[in-house]
Amino acid sequence: MGRLAGLCLALAMAGFSGYMFLRTGDWVALLFLVGSLAYTLFFVVHYR
């Protein structure tokens, strides 16, 4: 259950960070997007 919650939160953060990067072009939002995608990959690999 906790892994699924982590996956959902990481996906939500990646979506928000991507939206903010496209809207503002800020490099910090891009950094958060990359980090969120890394967490998403982590949760996907370990959720199996």
PyMOL Python script that loads the backbone (N, CA, C, O; Angstrom):
from pymol import cmd

cmd.read_pdbstr("""\
ATOM      1  N   MET A   1       0.817  -1.202   0.000  1.00  0.00           N
ATOM      2  CA  MET A   1       0.000   0.000   0.000  1.00  0.00           C
ATOM      3  C   MET A   1       0.859   1.264   0.000  1.00  0.00           C
ATOM      4  O   MET A   1       0.552   2.236  -0.690  1.00  0.00           O
ATOM      5  N   GLY A   2       1.944   1.237   0.787  1.00  0.00           N
ATOM      6  CA  GLY A   2       2.831   2.395   0.852  1.00  0.00           C
ATOM      7  C   GLY A   2       3.565   2.649  -0.459  1.00  0.00           C
ATOM      8  O   GLY A   2       3.788   3.796  -0.847  1.00  0.00           O
ATOM      9  N   ARG A   3       3.940   1.556  -1.141  1.00  0.00           N
ATOM     10  CA  ARG A   3       4.616   1.705  -2.424  1.00  0.00           C
ATOM     11  C   ARG A   3       3.692   2.321  -3.463  1.00  0.00           C
ATOM     12  O   ARG A   3       4.115   3.152  -4.267  1.00  0.00           O
ATOM     13  N   LEU A   4       2.435   1.913  -3.443  1.00  0.00           N
ATOM     14  CA  LEU A   4       1.472   2.480  -4.377  1.00  0.00           C
ATOM     15  C   LEU A   4       1.258   3.967  -4.099  1.00  0.00           C
ATOM     16  O   LEU A   4       1.146   4.762  -5.032  1.00  0.00           O
ATOM     17  N   ALA A   5       1.203   4.339  -2.842  1.00  0.00           N
ATOM     18  CA  ALA A   5       1.059   5.751  -2.488  1.00  0.00           C
ATOM     19  C   ALA A   5       2.290   6.534  -2.950  1.00  0.00           C
ATOM     20  O   ALA A   5       2.161   7.644  -3.468  1.00  0.00           O
ATOM     21  N   GLY A   6       3.474   5.965  -2.766  1.00  0.00           N
ATOM     22  CA  GLY A   6       4.693   6.624  -3.222  1.00  0.00           C
ATOM     23  C   GLY A   6       4.710   6.794  -4.719  1.00  0.00           C
ATOM     24  O   GLY A   6       5.128   7.836  -5.224  1.00  0.00           O
ATOM     25  N   LEU A   7       4.261   5.779  -5.440  1.00  0.00           N
ATOM     26  CA  LEU A   7       4.197   5.858  -6.894  1.00  0.00           C
ATOM     27  C   LEU A   7       3.232   6.948  -7.339  1.00  0.00           C
ATOM     28  O   LEU A   7       3.542   7.727  -8.241  1.00  0.00           O
ATOM     29  N   CYS A   8       2.083   7.004  -6.718  1.00  0.00           N
ATOM     30  CA  CYS A   8       1.091   8.031  -7.078  1.00  0.00           C
ATOM     31  C   CYS A   8       1.601   9.435  -6.778  1.00  0.00           C
ATOM     32  O   CYS A   8       1.414  10.352  -7.577  1.00  0.00           O
ATOM     33  N   LEU A   9       2.240   9.600  -5.634  1.00  0.00           N
ATOM     34  CA  LEU A   9       2.783  10.923  -5.277  1.00  0.00           C
ATOM     35  C   LEU A   9       3.922  11.327  -6.207  1.00  0.00           C
ATOM     36  O   LEU A   9       4.022  12.492  -6.591  1.00  0.00           O
ATOM     37  N   ALA A  10       4.778  10.379  -6.571  1.00  0.00           N
ATOM     38  CA  ALA A  10       5.882  10.685  -7.478  1.00  0.00           C
ATOM     39  C   ALA A  10       5.353  11.071  -8.860  1.00  0.00           C
ATOM     40  O   ALA A  10       5.873  11.990  -9.493  1.00  0.00           O
ATOM     41  N   LEU A  11       4.321  10.369  -9.324  1.00  0.00           N
ATOM     42  CA  LEU A  11       3.720  10.718 -10.615  1.00  0.00           C
ATOM     43  C   LEU A  11       3.060  12.089 -10.577  1.00  0.00           C
ATOM     44  O   LEU A  11       3.163  12.864 -11.528  1.00  0.00           O
ATOM     45  N   ALA A  12       2.384  12.380  -9.475  1.00  0.00           N
ATOM     46  CA  ALA A  12       1.743  13.690  -9.338  1.00  0.00           C
ATOM     47  C   ALA A  12       2.794  14.803  -9.311  1.00  0.00           C
ATOM     48  O   ALA A  12       2.613  15.847  -9.937  1.00  0.00           O
ATOM     49  N   MET A  13       3.872  14.579  -8.598  1.00  0.00           N
ATOM     50  CA  MET A  13       4.935  15.586  -8.525  1.00  0.00           C
ATOM     51  C   MET A  13       5.607  15.757  -9.887  1.00  0.00           C
ATOM     52  O   MET A  13       5.941  16.876 -10.275  1.00  0.00           O
ATOM     53  N   ALA A  14       5.807  14.658 -10.614  1.00  0.00           N
ATOM     54  CA  ALA A  14       6.403  14.745 -11.949  1.00  0.00           C
ATOM     55  C   ALA A  14       5.492  15.540 -12.889  1.00  0.00           C
ATOM     56  O   ALA A  14       5.963  16.373 -13.662  1.00  0.00           O
ATOM     57  N   GLY A  15       4.202  15.277 -12.815  1.00  0.00           N
ATOM     58  CA  GLY A  15       3.265  16.022 -13.653  1.00  0.00           C
ATOM     59  C   GLY A  15       3.253  17.500 -13.339  1.00  0.00           C
ATOM     60  O   GLY A  15       3.259  18.334 -14.245  1.00  0.00           O
ATOM     61  N   PHE A  16       3.237  17.825 -12.068  1.00  0.00           N
ATOM     62  CA  PHE A  16       3.238  19.234 -11.662  1.00  0.00           C
ATOM     63  C   PHE A  16       4.546  19.914 -12.040  1.00  0.00           C
ATOM     64  O   PHE A  16       4.545  21.049 -12.516  1.00  0.00           O
ATOM     65  N   SER A  17       5.655  19.224 -11.831  1.00  0.00           N
ATOM     66  CA  SER A  17       6.955  19.806 -12.171  1.00  0.00           C
ATOM     67  C   SER A  17       7.077  20.021 -13.677  1.00  0.00           C
ATOM     68  O   SER A  17       7.610  21.037 -14.124  1.00  0.00           O
ATOM     69  N   GLY A  18       6.583  19.065 -14.452  1.00  0.00           N
ATOM     70  CA  GLY A  18       6.594  19.224 -15.900  1.00  0.00           C
ATOM     71  C   GLY A  18       5.747  20.397 -16.353  1.00  0.00           C
ATOM     72  O   GLY A  18       6.139  21.159 -17.237  1.00  0.00           O
ATOM     73  N   TYR A  19       4.586  20.533 -15.742  1.00  0.00           N
ATOM     74  CA  TYR A  19       3.711  21.665 -16.054  1.00  0.00           C
ATOM     75  C   TYR A  19       4.390  22.992 -15.727  1.00  0.00           C
ATOM     76  O   TYR A  19       4.348  23.931 -16.522  1.00  0.00           O
ATOM     77  N   MET A  20       5.011  23.063 -14.561  1.00  0.00           N
ATOM     78  CA  MET A  20       5.680  24.299 -14.153  1.00  0.00           C
ATOM     79  C   MET A  20       6.876  24.604 -15.049  1.00  0.00           C
ATOM     80  O   MET A  20       7.132  25.765 -15.368  1.00  0.00           O
ATOM     81  N   PHE A  21       7.613  23.560 -15.457  1.00  0.00           N
ATOM     82  CA  PHE A  21       8.747  23.793 -16.342  1.00  0.00           C
ATOM     83  C   PHE A  21       8.274  24.320 -17.693  1.00  0.00           C
ATOM     84  O   PHE A  21       8.857  25.262 -18.229  1.00  0.00           O
ATOM     85  N   LEU A  22       7.223  23.720 -18.246  1.00  0.00           N
ATOM     86  CA  LEU A  22       6.713  24.191 -19.535  1.00  0.00           C
ATOM     87  C   LEU A  22       6.154  25.599 -19.445  1.00  0.00           C
ATOM     88  O   LEU A  22       6.230  26.368 -20.403  1.00  0.00           O
ATOM     89  N   ARG A  23       5.600  25.928 -18.305  1.00  0.00           N
ATOM     90  CA  ARG A  23       5.008  27.255 -18.136  1.00  0.00           C
ATOM     91  C   ARG A  23       6.056  28.335 -17.903  1.00  0.00           C
ATOM     92  O   ARG A  23       5.941  29.441 -18.432  1.00  0.00           O
ATOM     93  N   THR A  24       7.091  28.014 -17.101  1.00  0.00           N
ATOM     94  CA  THR A  24       8.055  29.036 -16.706  1.00  0.00           C
ATOM     95  C   THR A  24       9.433  28.859 -17.325  1.00  0.00           C
ATOM     96  O   THR A  24      10.174  29.834 -17.454  1.00  0.00           O
ATOM     97  N   GLY A  25       9.797  27.638 -17.712  1.00  0.00           N
ATOM     98  CA  GLY A  25      11.129  27.385 -18.225  1.00  0.00           C
ATOM     99  C   GLY A  25      12.195  27.392 -17.144  1.00  0.00           C
ATOM    100  O   GLY A  25      13.384  27.488 -17.449  1.00  0.00           O
ATOM    101  N   ASP A  26      11.791  27.294 -15.895  1.00  0.00           N
ATOM    102  CA  ASP A  26      12.709  27.358 -14.762  1.00  0.00           C
ATOM    103  C   ASP A  26      13.490  26.058 -14.628  1.00  0.00           C
ATOM    104  O   ASP A  26      12.908  24.976 -14.696  1.00  0.00           O
ATOM    105  N   TRP A  27      14.797  26.155 -14.439  1.00  0.00           N
ATOM    106  CA  TRP A  27      15.641  24.965 -14.352  1.00  0.00           C
ATOM    107  C   TRP A  27      15.374  24.179 -13.075  1.00  0.00           C
ATOM    108  O   TRP A  27      15.604  22.970 -13.046  1.00  0.00           O
ATOM    109  N   VAL A  28      14.898  24.830 -12.026  1.00  0.00           N
ATOM    110  CA  VAL A  28      14.608  24.128 -10.776  1.00  0.00           C
ATOM    111  C   VAL A  28      13.426  23.180 -10.980  1.00  0.00           C
ATOM    112  O   VAL A  28      13.427  22.062 -10.465  1.00  0.00           O
ATOM    113  N   ALA A  29      12.427  23.623 -11.726  1.00  0.00           N
ATOM    114  CA  ALA A  29      11.295  22.756 -12.029  1.00  0.00           C
ATOM    115  C   ALA A  29      11.748  21.556 -12.852  1.00  0.00           C
ATOM    116  O   ALA A  29      11.249  20.448 -12.658  1.00  0.00           O
ATOM    117  N   LEU A  30      12.691  21.767 -13.770  1.00  0.00           N
ATOM    118  CA  LEU A  30      13.236  20.665 -14.552  1.00  0.00           C
ATOM    119  C   LEU A  30      13.989  19.687 -13.656  1.00  0.00           C
ATOM    120  O   LEU A  30      13.895  18.474 -13.841  1.00  0.00           O
ATOM    121  N   LEU A  31      14.727  20.205 -12.700  1.00  0.00           N
ATOM    122  CA  LEU A  31      15.443  19.353 -11.751  1.00  0.00           C
ATOM    123  C   LEU A  31      14.469  18.512 -10.931  1.00  0.00           C
ATOM    124  O   LEU A  31      14.698  17.319 -10.731  1.00  0.00           O
ATOM    125  N   PHE A  32      13.390  19.120 -10.459  1.00  0.00           N
ATOM    126  CA  PHE A  32      12.371  18.372  -9.719  1.00  0.00           C
ATOM    127  C   PHE A  32      11.682  17.350 -10.615  1.00  0.00           C
ATOM    128  O   PHE A  32      11.328  16.266 -10.150  1.00  0.00           O
ATOM    129  N   LEU A  33      11.486  17.670 -11.877  1.00  0.00           N
ATOM    130  CA  LEU A  33      10.888  16.720 -12.820  1.00  0.00           C
ATOM    131  C   LEU A  33      11.777  15.489 -12.974  1.00  0.00           C
ATOM    132  O   LEU A  33      11.290  14.359 -12.922  1.00  0.00           O
ATOM    133  N   VAL A  34      13.067  15.704 -13.162  1.00  0.00           N
ATOM    134  CA  VAL A  34      13.991  14.584 -13.308  1.00  0.00           C
ATOM    135  C   VAL A  34      14.021  13.743 -12.031  1.00  0.00           C
ATOM    136  O   VAL A  34      14.009  12.513 -12.093  1.00  0.00           O
ATOM    137  N   GLY A  35      14.061  14.407 -10.879  1.00  0.00           N
ATOM    138  CA  GLY A  35      14.051  13.685  -9.604  1.00  0.00           C
ATOM    139  C   GLY A  35      12.769  12.897  -9.402  1.00  0.00           C
ATOM    140  O   GLY A  35      12.805  11.763  -8.924  1.00  0.00           O
ATOM    141  N   SER A  36      11.655  13.479  -9.756  1.00  0.00           N
ATOM    142  CA  SER A  36      10.372  12.794  -9.610  1.00  0.00           C
ATOM    143  C   SER A  36      10.275  11.589 -10.538  1.00  0.00           C
ATOM    144  O   SER A  36       9.725  10.552 -10.166  1.00  0.00           O
ATOM    145  N   LEU A  37      10.808  11.730 -11.740  1.00  0.00           N
ATOM    146  CA  LEU A  37      10.804  10.594 -12.656  1.00  0.00           C
ATOM    147  C   LEU A  37      11.712   9.474 -12.149  1.00  0.00           C
ATOM    148  O   LEU A  37      11.418   8.295 -12.346  1.00  0.00           O
ATOM    149  N   ALA A  38      12.806   9.843 -11.501  1.00  0.00           N
ATOM    150  CA  ALA A  38      13.686   8.826 -10.911  1.00  0.00           C
ATOM    151  C   ALA A  38      12.968   8.092  -9.782  1.00  0.00           C
ATOM    152  O   ALA A  38      13.058   6.868  -9.686  1.00  0.00           O
ATOM    153  N   TYR A  39      12.259   8.826  -8.928  1.00  0.00           N
ATOM    154  CA  TYR A  39      11.477   8.179  -7.877  1.00  0.00           C
ATOM    155  C   TYR A  39      10.379   7.297  -8.465  1.00  0.00           C
ATOM    156  O   TYR A  39      10.113   6.213  -7.947  1.00  0.00           O
ATOM    157  N   THR A  40       9.743   7.752  -9.540  1.00  0.00           N
ATOM    158  CA  THR A  40       8.712   6.954 -10.193  1.00  0.00           C
ATOM    159  C   THR A  40       9.301   5.645 -10.699  1.00  0.00           C
ATOM    160  O   THR A  40       8.715   4.580 -10.506  1.00  0.00           O
ATOM    161  N   LEU A  41      10.444   5.724 -11.337  1.00  0.00           N
ATOM    162  CA  LEU A  41      11.113   4.514 -11.817  1.00  0.00           C
ATOM    163  C   LEU A  41      11.453   3.580 -10.661  1.00  0.00           C
ATOM    164  O   LEU A  41      11.277   2.366 -10.764  1.00  0.00           O
ATOM    165  N   PHE A  42      11.938   4.146  -9.565  1.00  0.00           N
ATOM    166  CA  PHE A  42      12.251   3.350  -8.376  1.00  0.00           C
ATOM    167  C   PHE A  42      11.023   2.606  -7.877  1.00  0.00           C
ATOM    168  O   PHE A  42      11.089   1.406  -7.611  1.00  0.00           O
ATOM    169  N   PHE A  43       9.903   3.308  -7.749  1.00  0.00           N
ATOM    170  CA  PHE A  43       8.691   2.673  -7.233  1.00  0.00           C
ATOM    171  C   PHE A  43       8.124   1.651  -8.215  1.00  0.00           C
ATOM    172  O   PHE A  43       7.566   0.638  -7.791  1.00  0.00           O
ATOM    173  N   VAL A  44       8.257   1.897  -9.521  1.00  0.00           N
ATOM    174  CA  VAL A  44       7.770   0.939 -10.510  1.00  0.00           C
ATOM    175  C   VAL A  44       8.599  -0.342 -10.453  1.00  0.00           C
ATOM    176  O   VAL A  44       8.043  -1.439 -10.503  1.00  0.00           O
ATOM    177  N   VAL A  45       9.905  -0.215 -10.350  1.00  0.00           N
ATOM    178  CA  VAL A  45      10.772  -1.391 -10.320  1.00  0.00           C
ATOM    179  C   VAL A  45      10.530  -2.196  -9.051  1.00  0.00           C
ATOM    180  O   VAL A  45      10.499  -3.426  -9.101  1.00  0.00           O
ATOM    181  N   HIS A  46      10.361  -1.533  -7.926  1.00  0.00           N
ATOM    182  CA  HIS A  46      10.210  -2.232  -6.662  1.00  0.00           C
ATOM    183  C   HIS A  46       8.765  -2.587  -6.332  1.00  0.00           C
ATOM    184  O   HIS A  46       8.520  -3.283  -5.346  1.00  0.00           O
ATOM    185  N   TYR A  47       7.799  -2.126  -7.131  1.00  0.00           N
ATOM    186  CA  TYR A  47       6.390  -2.437  -6.872  1.00  0.00           C
ATOM    187  C   TYR A  47       6.027  -3.827  -7.378  1.00  0.00           C
ATOM    188  O   TYR A  47       5.051  -4.417  -6.914  1.00  0.00           O
ATOM    189  N   ARG A  48       6.795  -4.354  -8.319  1.00  0.00           N
ATOM    190  CA  ARG A  48       6.490  -5.658  -8.927  1.00  0.00           C
ATOM    191  C   ARG A  48       6.544  -6.770  -7.930  1.00  0.00           C
ATOM    192  O   ARG A  48       6.313  -7.926  -8.282  1.00  0.00           O
TER     193      ARG A  48
END
""", "prot")
cmd.dss("prot")
cmd.show_as("cartoon", "prot")
cmd.util.cbc("prot")
cmd.orient("prot")
